[in-house]
């Protein structure tokens, strides 16, 4: 029987709630939200995946595998779930099963660097050095398509201009970090930029933990070293947003996009703040800007849809929700 649109939306909202609780480390609440969804519709694969993620976080590997397997039983072409299973089997040193699931993930989505990177680690573990190298090279090939990142990874062959350095640090993917660290050692200005990103990471960790004063202190450390550093503007916006100081949050977000206008997430964050204040036209403008930059982010459409709903534009709201569901499917 086909699910009603309202029912489907409720399920996706519960799934989103569960994922937020998971990020916050509120695992009991996350499970409760999942159970609410399953009471409405027991056969809902996105919740199976979320439950897999929750039990993986708890360390209950068998339960996590059980939920992931239920998810791919319903949606066999779900690459991320195959990869999650591969990760679990790798934790248990069941190498052949780990390889099988990562290879399946890659066959479904061949352009995801993380799949190759993790499969490469497995080949490394079982002594297949050539296969490991092939995987890492494929991961780097996919991740270094942006010219500035590629240049940075040439380990000091070129001296980059300061703006290029900043972009390269921001865009450097996790699997490219070892090469990037080598580059940093060859150029002092890179070392400073890397320090700034380490402090930013610390501020974001404090924010996640709810230690807001410590988060602000870490941001101030960054600004003392380099006042003109847009990533920290975004982090400060997030902190003041969390504190409920909306005007300060907007001020920092606006500083960030004044420097980097094509920053989709910051435009979306501004949209969220304007929506809280019921400044609907500014909220719509900000979300439309975010969508124009990154058209494949479901939450941008979902949140814009809520705004259209608030001002009575039901057709536009429905269009946005359908687009979000289409991207999430």
C-alpha positions as CSV (number, residue, x, y, z in Angstrom):
1,X,0.0,0.0,0.0
2,X,1.4,3.4,-1.0
3,X,2.4,5.6,1.9
4,X,0.5,8.9,2.3
5,X,2.6,12.0,1.7
6,X,1.9,13.4,5.2
7,X,2.8,10.1,6.7
8,X,6.0,9.9,4.7
9,X,7.0,13.4,5.8
10,X,6.4,12.5,9.4
11,X,8.7,9.5,9.0
12,X,11.5,11.6,7.5
13,X,11.1,14.2,10.2
14,X,11.4,11.5,12.9
15,X,14.4,10.1,11.1
16,X,16.0,13.5,11.0
17,X,15.3,13.9,14.8
18,X,16.9,10.6,15.5
19,X,20.0,11.6,13.5
20,X,20.3,14.9,15.4
21,X,20.1,13.0,18.7
22,X,22.7,10.6,17.4
23,X,25.1,13.5,16.6
24,X,24.4,15.0,20.1
25,X,25.2,11.6,21.7
26,X,21.7,11.3,23.0
27,X,21.4,7.6,22.0
28,X,18.3,6.6,24.0
29,X,16.4,9.5,22.6
30,X,17.6,8.6,19.1
31,X,16.4,5.0,19.5
32,X,13.0,6.3,20.9
33,X,12.6,8.5,17.8
34,X,13.3,5.5,15.5
35,X,10.8,3.4,17.4
36,X,8.2,6.1,16.9
37,X,8.8,5.9,13.2
38,X,8.6,2.1,13.2
39,X,5.3,2.2,15.0
40,X,3.9,4.3,12.2
41,X,5.4,2.2,9.4
42,X,7.5,-0.9,10.4
43,X,8.9,-1.2,6.8
44,X,10.9,2.1,6.5
45,X,14.6,1.5,5.3
46,X,16.0,5.0,6.2
47,X,15.2,4.2,9.9
48,X,16.9,0.9,9.5
49,X,20.1,2.7,8.4
50,X,19.8,5.2,11.3
51,X,19.4,2.4,13.8
52,X,22.4,0.7,12.3
53,X,24.4,4.0,12.9
54,X,23.1,4.2,16.5
55,X,24.1,0.7,17.4
56,X,27.4,1.1,15.7
57,X,28.0,4.2,17.9
58,X,27.0,2.2,21.0
59,X,29.4,-0.6,20.0
60,X,26.7,-3.2,19.5
61,X,28.1,-4.5,16.3
62,X,25.7,-7.4,15.8
63,X,22.7,-5.2,16.2
64,X,24.2,-2.6,13.8
65,X,24.8,-5.3,11.2
66,X,21.3,-6.6,11.6
67,X,19.7,-3.2,10.9
68,X,22.1,-2.5,8.0
69,X,21.2,-5.8,6.4
70,X,17.5,-5.1,6.8
71,X,18.1,-1.8,5.0
72,X,19.9,-3.3,2.0
73,X,17.4,-6.2,1.9
74,X,14.8,-3.5,1.1
75,X,17.2,-1.2,-1.0
76,X,20.0,-3.4,-2.4
77,X,21.6,-0.5,-4.3
78,X,22.3,1.6,-1.1
79,X,26.0,2.2,-1.4
80,X,26.5,3.9,1.9
81,X,24.9,1.0,3.8
82,X,27.1,-1.5,2.0
83,X,30.1,0.6,3.0
84,X,28.9,0.8,6.7
85,X,28.7,-3.0,6.7
86,X,32.2,-3.2,5.2
87,X,33.4,-0.9,8.1
88,X,31.8,-3.2,10.7
89,X,33.3,-6.4,9.2
90,X,36.7,-4.7,9.1
91,X,36.4,-3.9,12.8
92,X,35.9,-7.6,13.4
93,X,38.8,-8.4,11.1
94,X,36.4,-10.4,8.8
95,X,38.4,-9.1,5.9
96,X,36.7,-11.0,3.0
97,X,33.3,-9.8,4.0
98,X,34.6,-6.3,4.5
99,X,36.1,-6.4,1.0
100,X,32.9,-7.8,-0.5
101,X,30.8,-5.0,0.9
102,X,33.2,-2.2,0.0
103,X,33.5,-3.6,-3.5
104,X,29.7,-3.6,-3.7
105,X,29.5,0.0,-2.5
106,X,32.1,1.0,-5.2
107,X,30.2,-0.9,-7.9
108,X,27.0,1.2,-7.0
109,X,28.8,4.5,-6.5
110,X,32.2,4.5,-8.2
111,X,33.0,8.1,-7.5
112,X,33.1,8.2,-3.7
113,X,36.7,8.6,-2.5
114,X,36.1,7.3,1.0
115,X,35.1,3.9,-0.3
116,X,38.4,3.4,-2.0
117,X,40.3,4.9,0.9
118,X,38.8,2.4,3.4
119,X,39.1,-0.6,1.0
120,X,42.7,0.4,0.6
121,X,43.2,0.2,4.4
122,X,41.7,-3.3,4.3
123,X,44.0,-4.5,1.5
124,X,46.9,-3.0,3.6
125,X,45.9,-5.0,6.6
126,X,46.0,-8.3,4.7
127,X,49.3,-7.5,3.0
128,X,47.9,-6.7,-0.5
129,X,50.2,-3.7,-0.9
130,X,49.7,-3.2,-4.6
131,X,45.9,-3.3,-4.3
132,X,46.1,-0.9,-1.3
133,X,48.1,1.5,-3.4
134,X,45.7,1.3,-6.3
135,X,42.8,2.1,-4.0
136,X,44.6,5.1,-2.4
137,X,45.6,6.4,-5.8
138,X,42.0,6.1,-7.0
139,X,40.8,8.0,-3.9
140,X,43.3,10.8,-4.4
141,X,42.4,11.0,-8.1
142,X,38.8,11.5,-7.2
143,X,39.5,14.0,-4.4
144,X,42.1,16.1,-6.1
145,X,40.0,17.2,-9.1
146,X,40.0,20.8,-7.7
147,X,43.2,22.4,-9.1
148,X,44.2,24.2,-5.9
149,X,44.0,21.0,-3.9
150,X,46.0,19.2,-6.6
151,X,48.7,21.8,-6.6
152,X,48.9,21.7,-2.9
153,X,49.4,17.9,-3.0
154,X,52.5,18.3,-5.2
155,X,54.4,18.5,-2.0
156,X,56.1,21.8,-2.4
157,X,56.8,21.7,-6.1
158,X,55.0,25.0,-6.4
159,X,54.8,27.8,-3.9
160,X,51.2,28.7,-3.6
161,X,49.8,32.2,-3.2
162,X,48.2,32.8,0.2
163,X,44.6,32.6,-1.0
164,X,45.3,29.4,-2.7
165,X,46.9,28.0,0.4
166,X,43.8,28.8,2.4
167,X,41.5,27.2,-0.1
168,X,43.8,24.1,-0.3
169,X,43.8,23.6,3.4
170,X,40.0,23.9,3.6
171,X,39.4,21.5,0.7
172,X,42.0,18.9,1.5
173,X,40.2,15.6,2.0
174,X,41.0,13.3,5.0
175,X,42.8,10.7,2.9
176,X,45.1,13.3,1.4
177,X,46.2,14.6,4.8
178,X,49.6,12.7,4.9
179,X,50.7,14.3,1.6
180,X,49.4,17.6,2.7
181,X,51.3,17.4,6.0
182,X,54.5,16.9,4.0
183,X,53.7,20.1,2.0
184,X,53.1,22.0,5.2
185,X,56.6,21.2,6.5
186,X,58.1,22.6,3.4
187,X,56.5,26.0,3.7
188,X,56.1,28.1,7.0
189,X,53.0,30.0,5.9
190,X,51.2,26.7,5.4
191,X,52.1,25.7,9.0
192,X,50.3,28.8,10.3
193,X,47.2,28.1,8.2
194,X,47.2,24.5,9.5
195,X,47.3,25.8,13.1
196,X,44.3,28.0,12.4
197,X,42.3,25.0,11.2
198,X,43.3,22.9,14.2
199,X,42.1,25.7,16.5
200,X,38.9,25.9,14.5
201,X,38.4,22.2,14.9
202,X,38.9,22.6,18.6
203,X,36.3,25.4,18.7
204,X,33.8,23.2,16.9
205,X,34.4,20.3,19.2
206,X,33.7,22.6,22.2
207,X,30.5,23.8,20.5
208,X,29.3,20.2,20.0
209,X,30.0,19.5,23.7
210,X,28.0,22.6,24.7
211,X,31.2,24.3,26.1
212,X,30.4,27.7,24.5
213,X,32.8,29.9,26.4
214,X,35.7,27.6,25.6
215,X,34.5,27.6,21.9
216,X,34.6,31.4,21.8
217,X,38.1,31.4,23.4
218,X,39.4,29.1,20.7
219,X,37.9,31.3,18.0
220,X,39.5,34.4,19.6
221,X,42.8,32.6,19.5
222,X,42.4,32.2,15.8
223,X,41.4,35.8,15.3
224,X,44.5,37.0,17.2
225,X,46.7,35.1,14.8
226,X,44.7,36.0,11.6
227,X,41.8,38.4,11.9
228,X,40.8,37.7,8.2
229,X,39.9,34.1,8.4
230,X,36.3,33.3,7.1
231,X,36.0,29.7,8.4
232,X,36.2,31.0,12.0
233,X,33.5,33.6,11.1
234,X,31.2,30.7,10.3
235,X,32.1,28.9,13.6
236,X,31.4,32.0,15.6
237,X,28.1,32.4,13.8
238,X,27.2,28.8,14.8
239,X,28.2,29.5,18.5
240,X,26.1,32.6,18.8
241,X,23.2,30.9,17.0
242,X,23.5,28.2,19.7
243,X,23.5,30.8,22.4
244,X,20.4,32.4,20.9
245,X,22.2,35.7,20.1
246,X,20.7,36.0,16.7
247,X,22.1,39.4,15.8
248,X,25.6,38.4,16.6
249,X,25.2,35.1,14.7
250,X,24.0,37.0,11.6
251,X,26.8,39.5,11.9
252,X,29.4,36.6,11.7
253,X,27.6,34.7,9.0
254,X,27.4,37.9,6.9
255,X,31.2,38.5,7.4
256,X,31.8,35.0,6.2
257,X,29.8,35.3,3.0
258,X,31.1,38.8,2.4
259,X,34.5,37.0,2.0
260,X,33.2,33.8,0.4
261,X,29.8,34.5,-1.3
262,X,29.5,31.0,-2.7
263,X,29.3,29.4,0.7
264,X,26.1,27.5,0.5
265,X,25.9,26.3,4.2
266,X,26.4,29.9,5.5
267,X,23.6,31.2,3.2
268,X,21.4,28.4,4.6
269,X,22.3,29.3,8.2
270,X,21.3,32.9,7.5
271,X,18.1,31.6,6.0
272,X,17.4,29.7,9.2
273,X,18.0,32.8,11.4
274,X,15.8,35.0,9.2
275,X,13.1,32.4,9.4
276,X,13.3,32.4,13.2
277,X,12.7,36.1,13.1
278,X,9.8,35.6,10.5
279,X,11.7,37.8,8.0
280,X,10.4,35.5,5.3
281,X,11.6,37.3,2.2
282,X,15.2,37.4,3.5
283,X,14.9,33.7,4.6
284,X,13.7,32.7,1.1
285,X,16.5,34.7,-0.6
286,X,19.1,33.1,1.6
287,X,17.8,29.5,1.0
288,X,17.5,30.1,-2.7
289,X,21.0,31.4,-2.8
290,X,22.2,28.2,-1.0
291,X,20.3,26.0,-3.4
292,X,21.7,27.9,-6.4
293,X,25.2,27.1,-5.1
294,X,24.5,23.5,-4.0
295,X,21.4,22.2,-5.6
296,X,21.7,18.6,-4.2
297,X,21.2,19.2,-0.5
298,X,17.8,17.9,0.6
299,X,17.6,20.0,3.8
300,X,17.9,23.3,1.9
301,X,14.7,22.4,0.0
302,X,13.0,21.0,3.1
303,X,13.6,24.2,5.1
304,X,12.6,26.4,2.2
305,X,9.5,24.4,1.9
306,X,8.6,25.1,5.6
307,X,9.0,28.8,4.9
308,X,6.7,28.7,1.8
309,X,4.2,26.8,4.0
310,X,4.4,29.5,6.7
311,X,3.4,32.2,4.2
312,X,0.7,30.2,2.6
313,X,2.5,29.2,-0.6
314,X,1.4,25.6,-0.4
315,X,2.2,24.7,-4.0
316,X,5.8,25.9,-3.7
317,X,6.0,24.2,-0.3
318,X,4.9,20.9,-1.8
319,X,7.4,21.3,-4.7
320,X,10.3,21.8,-2.2
321,X,9.3,18.8,-0.1
322,X,9.0,16.6,-3.1
323,X,12.5,17.7,-4.3
324,X,13.9,17.0,-0.8
325,X,12.4,13.5,-0.8
326,X,13.6,12.9,-4.3
327,X,17.2,13.7,-3.3
328,X,16.9,11.6,-0.1
329,X,15.5,8.5,-1.8
